[in-house]
Amino acid sequence: MKLYYVQNDYIHFLNKEGDNRICINEKDGSKRVYFGFLLSINNYTYLIPLSSAKENKDYKTDKVNNKGYESHKLLKPMRTVPVVFITEQRFDGSLHVISKILFSNMFPVSITDCMEININKIEDYKKKSLLQKELNFIRANKKFLTKNFNLIYKLKSSNRNDLGYIRIATVDFKLLESKCDEWNSKK
């Protein structure tokens, strides 16, 4: 498994023409890069986006040890269907939240709109280390992540609107698939 960036033009198209829960990359002058890993279903390749975990929304700092390392406490379950937290166990046994995988915001992509991230070419040590930890987690949990991917796709596609996270938080996969086809036909 690999990590990929997605072209901004495609993200804007999906947000405007498809589902506005696909977040725009530029906001308040800052650029948010869409990246994640790819899985396929029903002849569509989906990008499952990664996102920063937010303190006080996703986790809180539980304590700081004498070496300055924070211990985090998740405010939500570590592994739910729509969101999976990427965490690491520190040498002192404390939990550190790295980021999160957003199955509820996954969307179909054409591989031609994706650019593979070459982690080895990244010079910024912190960014390189973070991406490597995320990729290691994804590879180590591929079976679990694929199961979540298939489950959320099935629940949304079968209109399980009795589940709040499906009705409210999950993008419309069928609409986005039609918009992906439309985008590809214009190329």
N, C-alpha and C positions, 0 to 999 in steps of 0.2 A: 504494500500500500504506500501511496505517496501523498504529498500535500500539493494543492493547486490554488493559484489565484484565479479570479474570474474578471473578465474585462468589464470596466465601468459602464460602457454603453449598454451592455446586455442587462446589467443590474437596473439601470434607469428605465429601460424598456419594460422589464418585468414589473417594476414598481408602478409605473404609469399605466401600462396597458393590462396588467394582470392582477396582482395582489399587492396592495400597499403595505402589507406586513413584511414584504421584502424591503429591508431598510436601504435607503440611499447612502452611498459611500461618503459623500461630502456633506458635512454638517457644521455650521458655525465656523467655516474656514479650515476645519481639520479634515483630513482624509481618512476614512475608515476603509481598510482593505478587506475585501471578501476573500476568505480562503477557507479551505477545508479538505475533506477527502471525498473520493468518488465511490459510489455503489450503483448498481443497475437493477432495474425492475421493469417488466413489460416493455422492453425495447427502448427504455429511456435511461440515460445516465444522470444521476442526481449528485449534486454537490451538497454534502452535509457540512454546514458551516461551523467553525469554531469561534468562540467569543471569549472575551475577558470575563472572569467572574468578578462580580461587584461586591465590595465590602458593604455590609449592612443590608444588602438585598439578597445575596446568595450565601454569604458567610460572615462571621464576625471574628475578630481577633480575640482568642480566648486568653492567651497569656504570652509573654515574651520571656524566654529563658535568659540565663546569665550571659550567653554568647550573642544575644540580640536576635535570635531566631524566633519568629512568631509561630504560634500554634493557632490553627484556625478551627472553628466549629461551624459546620454547615447549618444553614437555617432551613434547608429543604433536604429531602432524602437524596443520598448520593447518586442513586441510579433510579430514575423514573423513566417512563416511556419517552416523553418529549425532550428531556434534558438529562444528560449524563455529565457529571463533574469529573474532570481530570485532576487527580490528586497525587501527591507523593507522600510517602512515609519518610520522615526525616530520621537521621541517625539516633536521635533521642526519643524516638517513638511518636513525636508530634505529627499532626496532619497538616499539610500545606496544600491549599487549593491553588491549582495552576490556571485552569480555564474551564470552559464548558463546551459540550457538543450540543448543538441545537437541532434536534430532529424535527421539531415543530416548524422550523424555518428552512428546511431543505428544499431544493428546487432543481428542476431538470436543466441540464446544460448540454451544449454541444462541446465535444472535446476540443474543437477548434477555437472556442472562446475561453479555454482554460490554459494556463501556463504553469508548468510544473515548477515547484519551488526547489531549487538546488541548495539545500541547507549548507553544503560544504563551501559554497561561494559567499555565504553571508559573513561579513567581517565583524559585525557587532556581536560580541560574545554573549551578552544577555539574551538578545533576540535568537541567536543561533541555539543557545542552550534551551530556551523555552520551546522552540519549534522541535528540537530533537526529543525533548520530554513528551511533547504532545504526540509526535509520530510514534515513539516507543509505546505509549499507552494504547494508541489506536491499533498498532500491530499486535500487541499482546492481548487485546480484547476484541479482535476481529469478529469472532463467532458471536459474542454477546451483542456487539454493535450492529452486525448484520441482522440479527434477530429483532432488535429494536426497530431498525429501519423498515423491515418487512411488516412488522406489527403496526407501526404508526401509519404506514401507507395503506394497509388493509383497513384499519379503523376509519381513516378519513375517507377513503374511497367507498366504503359501505355506509357512509353518512351516520356514523355513531355519534350523533349530536347530543346524546344523553351524557357524554363525557365532556366536562367543561373544557379541558385542555384541547380536545379535538374541535369543539364548536368555536371557542374563543381564540385560542392561541395558534392553531395550526393553519398553515397556508392551504389554499385550494389547489391540490396537486393536479387535478384534471384540467382546471383552467390554465395553470402554468404549463402543463404539457402542450395544450393547444397553442399557447403563446410561444413556446419553444419551437414548435413546428412552424408557426408563422415567421418567427425570427430567421429560422434556417432557410425558409423558402425565399426570403428577400436577399440572401447572399449571392 
